[in-house]
Amino acid sequence: MELWIIKLGGSIVTEKQDGAPTIRTSLLSQLCSHIARFREENPDITLLLLHGAGSIGHPLAKEYDLSDKPLDTKRMYGMAKTV
């Protein structure tokens, strides 16, 4: 069994419009369709799907000080809000 890791970067799945970040739902839907078709055609490959937070998650990461510090209760809560 093979394991493939796919990461959908935050800058791909989100977009800043007039300063308000939004999810690119149409593009995300297309990506999901491609991934689903790949899974149907390759049932022996296990996929691990990761995603970035993009412009939606960056303010939360800053608010909860998530960069390069040990996780405490506050940071764990902030990390959960970014996903």
C-alpha positions in Angstrom: 0.0 0.0 0.0 1.3 3.4 -1.0 0.7 6.6 1.0 0.4 9.9 -1.0 0.3 13.2 0.8 -1.6 16.0 -0.9 -1.5 19.5 0.5 -3.9 22.1 -0.8 -2.1 25.4 0.0 -4.0 28.2 1.8 -3.2 30.6 -1.1 -4.9 28.2 -3.5 -8.1 27.6 -1.5 -8.6 31.1 -0.2 -8.7 34.5 -1.8 -8.6 38.1 -0.5 -11.4 40.2 -2.0 -11.6 43.8 -0.9 -9.7 42.8 2.3 -12.3 40.1 3.2 -10.9 36.6 2.8 -13.1 34.1 1.1 -12.9 30.4 0.3 -12.6 29.6 -3.5 -15.5 27.2 -3.4 -15.6 26.6 -7.2 -11.9 25.8 -7.3 -12.1 23.7 -4.2 -15.0 21.7 -5.7 -13.0 21.0 -8.8 -10.0 19.8 -6.8 -12.3 17.5 -4.7 -13.7 16.1 -7.9 -10.2 15.3 -9.2 -9.2 13.8 -5.9 -12.3 11.6 -5.8 -11.8 10.4 -9.3 -8.1 9.6 -8.5 -9.3 7.6 -5.5 -11.7 5.6 -7.6 -9.0 4.8 -10.2 -6.4 4.0 -7.6 -8.0 2.2 -4.7 -4.7 0.8 -3.4 -3.2 4.2 -2.8 -4.0 5.8 0.6 -4.3 9.6 0.5 -3.6 12.0 3.3 -5.1 15.3 2.5 -3.7 18.4 4.2 -4.8 22.0 3.8 -3.4 25.4 4.6 -5.3 28.2 6.3 -4.5 31.0 3.8 -5.7 34.5 4.4 -8.6 33.2 6.5 -6.3 31.5 9.1 -3.4 34.0 9.2 -5.2 36.6 11.4 -6.1 33.8 13.8 -2.5 32.4 13.8 -1.3 35.9 14.7 -4.0 36.4 17.4 -3.1 33.2 19.1 0.6 33.5 18.6 0.9 30.1 16.9 4.4 30.5 15.3 7.3 28.5 16.8 6.1 28.3 20.4 5.0 25.3 22.5 1.3 24.6 22.5 -0.5 25.7 25.6 -4.3 25.8 26.1 -4.7 29.2 24.4 -2.6 28.2 21.4 -4.4 24.8 21.1 -7.7 26.6 21.0 -6.4 29.1 18.4 -5.0 26.2 16.3 -8.4 24.5 16.4 -10.1 27.7 15.2 -7.8 27.9 12.1 -8.9 24.5 10.8 
